[in-house]
Amino acid sequence: MELLKLCGAHVTSSLKDLASDRSNQKKMIVFDPDAYTDSLPNYNEIAARYNSEAVSSNWALECIASFTVQPTAVYPVEEFESQLS
């Protein structure tokens, strides 16, 4: 998370902060597949509720490594669902 902050991102660990954010900044929910051993949360549903986009943690790593915001379509959360089943 610190690297994201150094790149200019506002990082929060609370969905309440997403709900209260009225800025025009794009909101992302970054999913880390290694953080879950049981059931996978429905991040796409959560993202829709908070007017944000759900992406895999690989997206954040690629953005940091390339110093540019990468296209999010290449890093969907769904790619991890089969790995956790």
Z-matrix of the N, CA and C atoms (Angstrom, degrees):
N
C 1 1.442
C 2 1.524 1 111.13
N 3 1.303 2 116.35 1 -32.72
C 4 1.462 3 119.05 2 -179.31
C 5 1.525 4 111.51 3 -63.48
N 6 1.331 5 117.17 4 -38.80
C 7 1.465 6 119.67 5 178.58
C 8 1.520 7 111.29 6 -63.69
N 9 1.326 8 117.06 7 -38.30
C 10 1.466 9 120.10 8 176.94
C 11 1.527 10 110.37 9 -62.49
N 12 1.311 11 116.56 10 -42.29
C 13 1.467 12 120.52 11 178.40
C 14 1.521 13 110.98 12 -62.42
N 15 1.331 14 116.03 13 -41.83
C 16 1.463 15 119.76 14 178.91
C 17 1.524 16 112.12 15 -64.08
N 18 1.338 17 116.14 16 -25.82
C 19 1.471 18 120.58 17 177.74
C 20 1.525 19 112.09 18 -85.44
N 21 1.339 20 117.22 19 0.02
C 22 1.455 21 120.55 20 176.27
C 23 1.512 22 115.49 21 103.98
N 24 1.320 23 117.42 22 3.53
C 25 1.464 24 120.33 23 -179.43
C 26 1.527 25 110.52 24 -80.71
N 27 1.321 26 115.40 25 149.20
C 28 1.459 27 121.43 26 170.32
C 29 1.519 28 105.33 27 -95.63
N 30 1.317 29 117.68 28 119.98
C 31 1.459 30 122.07 29 -174.55
C 32 1.515 31 109.26 30 -112.05
N 33 1.326 32 116.16 31 134.98
C 34 1.452 33 121.96 32 176.09
C 35 1.522 34 108.59 33 -137.22
N 36 1.300 35 116.83 34 153.84
C 37 1.460 36 120.28 35 176.22
C 38 1.524 37 110.95 36 -110.94
N 39 1.314 38 116.59 37 9.30
C 40 1.454 39 121.80 38 -177.06
C 41 1.527 40 111.22 39 -119.25
N 42 1.321 41 115.53 40 129.01
C 43 1.467 42 119.44 41 175.71
C 44 1.526 43 110.95 42 -67.37
N 45 1.324 44 117.25 43 -24.92
C 46 1.465 45 120.47 44 177.03
C 47 1.524 46 110.57 45 -60.58
N 48 1.339 47 116.20 46 -36.60
C 49 1.464 48 119.39 47 178.00
C 50 1.522 49 111.37 48 -65.70
N 51 1.332 50 117.01 49 -35.23
C 52 1.468 51 119.97 50 176.73
C 53 1.518 52 110.72 51 -65.74
N 54 1.323 53 116.28 52 -40.01
C 55 1.462 54 120.68 53 -178.17
C 56 1.522 55 111.50 54 -66.13
N 57 1.325 56 117.10 55 -34.91
C 58 1.463 57 119.62 56 -177.00
C 59 1.527 58 113.03 57 -89.04
N 60 1.324 59 117.57 58 -7.46
C 61 1.468 60 121.21 59 -178.91
C 62 1.524 61 109.57 60 -76.02
N 63 1.310 62 116.88 61 118.20
C 64 1.466 63 121.87 62 -179.20
C 65 1.528 64 111.84 63 -106.87
N 66 1.309 65 117.16 64 10.35
C 67 1.463 66 120.25 65 -177.79
C 68 1.525 67 110.60 66 -73.98
N 69 1.297 68 115.55 67 166.99
C 70 1.463 69 121.19 68 177.86
C 71 1.522 70 112.07 69 -90.04
N 72 1.320 71 117.19 70 8.84
C 73 1.455 72 120.38 71 178.65
C 74 1.521 73 110.51 72 -71.19
N 75 1.323 74 115.46 73 147.20
C 76 1.457 75 120.61 74 177.53
C 77 1.524 76 109.01 75 -70.47
N 78 1.318 77 116.38 76 133.83
C 79 1.459 78 121.75 77 -178.43
C 80 1.528 79 109.41 78 -105.12
N 81 1.326 80 115.72 79 132.12
C 82 1.453 81 121.86 80 -179.21
C 83 1.522 82 109.22 81 -124.47
N 84 1.332 83 116.30 82 140.76
C 85 1.456 84 121.63 83 168.92
C 86 1.516 85 105.31 84 -110.41
N 87 1.321 86 115.92 85 115.92
C 88 1.463 87 121.17 86 -176.74
C 89 1.521 88 108.44 87 -96.91
N 90 1.317 89 115.92 88 123.92
C 91 1.455 90 123.21 89 -176.50
C 92 1.520 91 110.29 90 -99.05
N 93 1.323 92 116.80 91 127.09
C 94 1.461 93 122.38 92 176.40
C 95 1.523 94 108.16 93 -107.07
N 96 1.335 95 118.83 94 107.96
C 97 1.462 96 121.42 95 -175.96
C 98 1.523 97 113.09 96 -63.64
N 99 1.311 98 118.38 97 -24.81
C 100 1.460 99 121.05 98 -179.53
C 101 1.524 100 112.38 99 -74.49
N 102 1.302 101 117.66 100 -11.74
C 103 1.461 102 121.58 101 -177.73
C 104 1.524 103 112.62 102 -82.67
N 105 1.332 104 118.06 103 -9.33
C 106 1.458 105 121.01 104 -175.21
C 107 1.515 106 110.77 105 -120.54
N 108 1.333 107 115.45 106 130.42
C 109 1.458 108 120.46 107 175.58
C 110 1.521 109 110.74 108 -111.56
N 111 1.305 110 117.40 109 -17.94
C 112 1.457 111 121.53 110 179.82
C 113 1.515 112 109.89 111 -104.55
N 114 1.312 113 116.20 112 -131.27
C 115 1.462 114 119.88 113 -176.50
C 116 1.525 115 111.62 114 -77.13
N 117 1.298 116 114.20 115 147.38
C 118 1.460 117 122.37 116 179.91
C 119 1.524 118 109.63 117 -82.58
N 120 1.324 119 118.75 118 125.62
C 121 1.464 120 119.41 119 176.14
C 122 1.523 121 110.43 120 -66.36
N 123 1.313 122 116.68 121 153.33
C 124 1.457 123 120.69 122 179.18
C 125 1.530 124 108.30 123 -83.89
N 126 1.320 125 114.96 124 83.73
C 127 1.460 126 119.99 125 -175.79
C 128 1.518 127 112.89 126 -66.44
N 129 1.325 128 117.72 127 -31.59
C 130 1.467 129 118.88 128 178.90
C 131 1.521 130 110.96 129 -65.73
N 132 1.323 131 116.96 130 -38.13
C 133 1.465 132 120.61 131 177.10
C 134 1.531 133 110.61 132 -67.71
N 135 1.314 134 116.17 133 -43.09
C 136 1.466 135 120.68 134 178.34
C 137 1.527 136 110.19 135 -62.80
N 138 1.314 137 116.50 136 -43.41
C 139 1.467 138 120.92 137 179.82
C 140 1.523 139 110.91 138 -61.10
N 141 1.320 140 116.93 139 -42.92
C 142 1.460 141 120.31 140 179.43
C 143 1.532 142 110.74 141 -63.03
N 144 1.315 143 116.83 142 -39.83
C 145 1.462 144 121.15 143 -179.47
C 146 1.532 145 111.57 144 -62.95
N 147 1.323 146 116.83 145 -33.47
C 148 1.467 147 121.11 146 -177.36
C 149 1.522 148 112.99 147 -104.57
N 150 1.330 149 115.88 148 17.85
C 151 1.465 150 121.59 149 177.81
C 152 1.531 151 111.31 150 50.83
N 153 1.326 152 114.32 151 50.54
C 154 1.459 153 120.82 152 -178.64
C 155 1.526 154 108.87 153 -135.99
N 156 1.313 155 116.65 154 -174.92
C 157 1.456 156 121.63 155 -179.09
C 158 1.526 157 108.77 156 -125.27
N 159 1.332 158 116.83 157 138.43
C 160 1.460 159 121.85 158 178.15
C 161 1.520 160 109.68 159 -97.55
N 162 1.327 161 116.06 160 129.54
C 163 1.466 162 121.74 161 178.69
C 164 1.526 163 109.07 162 -137.47
N 165 1.324 164 115.24 163 162.96
C 166 1.458 165 119.72 164 177.37
C 167 1.526 166 110.22 165 -77.76
N 168 1.309 167 115.15 166 161.30
C 169 1.466 168 119.89 167 178.89
C 170 1.525 169 111.66 168 -63.94
N 171 1.322 170 117.36 169 -21.98
C 172 1.470 171 120.39 170 176.84
C 173 1.526 172 111.53 171 -61.77
N 174 1.320 173 117.05 172 -30.68
C 175 1.468 174 120.62 173 177.74
C 176 1.532 175 109.88 174 -61.37
N 177 1.325 176 116.08 175 -47.27
C 178 1.464 177 119.81 176 -179.70
C 179 1.525 178 110.79 177 -62.42
N 180 1.318 179 116.93 178 -41.46
C 181 1.468 180 120.27 179 179.13
C 182 1.525 181 111.84 180 -62.87
N 183 1.327 182 116.73 181 -42.05
C 184 1.468 183 120.54 182 179.18
C 185 1.529 184 111.57 183 -66.52
N 186 1.329 185 116.60 184 -38.09
C 187 1.470 186 119.97 185 177.72
C 188 1.522 187 110.63 186 -62.94
N 189 1.319 188 116.05 187 -43.13
C 190 1.463 189 120.15 188 179.58
C 191 1.524 190 110.22 189 -65.95
N 192 1.328 191 116.74 190 -45.57
C 193 1.468 192 121.01 191 -176.54
C 194 1.524 193 112.65 192 -64.57
N 195 1.336 194 116.62 193 -34.46
C 196 1.467 195 120.10 194 -176.01
C 197 1.530 196 113.06 195 -98.64
N 198 1.329 197 117.14 196 -6.41
C 199 1.467 198 122.56 197 -177.54
C 200 1.526 199 112.33 198 59.18
N 201 1.332 200 117.20 199 26.95
C 202 1.465 201 122.48 200 176.05
C 203 1.523 202 109.14 201 -140.79
N 204 1.311 203 116.28 202 154.80
C 205 1.458 204 120.42 203 175.24
C 206 1.524 205 107.81 204 -77.45
N 207 1.318 206 115.90 205 118.67
C 208 1.459 207 121.99 206 -177.84
C 209 1.529 208 110.59 207 -83.08
N 210 1.344 209 117.64 208 157.07
C 211 1.462 210 120.26 209 174.89
C 212 1.533 211 109.46 210 -62.51
N 213 1.299 212 116.61 211 135.26
C 214 1.465 213 119.71 212 -175.95
C 215 1.522 214 113.28 213 -80.45
N 216 1.303 215 118.30 214 -22.73
C 217 1.467 216 121.15 215 -177.10
C 218 1.524 217 112.41 216 -61.82
N 219 1.311 218 117.55 217 -22.53
C 220 1.462 219 121.95 218 -178.13
C 221 1.531 220 111.27 219 -80.64
N 222 1.314 221 118.33 220 -12.16
C 223 1.463 222 122.63 221 -174.65
C 224 1.532 223 112.11 222 -125.71
N 225 1.325 224 118.25 223 58.09
C 226 1.466 225 119.43 224 -178.68
C 227 1.524 226 112.04 225 -73.17
N 228 1.301 227 116.37 226 153.49
C 229 1.460 228 122.08 227 177.31
C 230 1.523 229 110.45 228 -66.79
N 231 1.312 230 118.85 229 -32.55
C 232 1.460 231 122.49 230 -174.50
C 233 1.518 232 113.23 231 -57.38
N 234 1.311 233 118.25 232 -24.50
C 235 1.454 234 120.09 233 -177.02
C 236 1.525 235 112.28 234 -61.99
N 237 1.336 236 118.04 235 -19.04
C 238 1.452 237 120.88 236 -178.09
C 239 1.520 238 113.51 237 -96.29
N 240 1.316 239 118.37 238 -14.35
C 241 1.456 240 120.13 239 -175.41
C 242 1.521 241 112.00 240 -58.82
N 243 1.319 242 118.46 241 -41.96
C 244 1.455 243 120.93 242 -178.80
C 245 1.527 244 111.43 243 -69.87
N 246 1.324 245 118.08 244 -29.18
C 247 1.454 246 121.41 245 179.68
C 248 1.525 247 111.66 246 -70.54
N 249 1.316 248 117.37 247 -28.30
C 250 1.456 249 121.03 248 -177.19
C 251 1.513 250 112.91 249 -89.97
N 252 1.306 251 118.40 250 -11.79
C 253 1.470 252 121.30 251 -177.73
C 254 1.508 253 111.18 252 -80.56
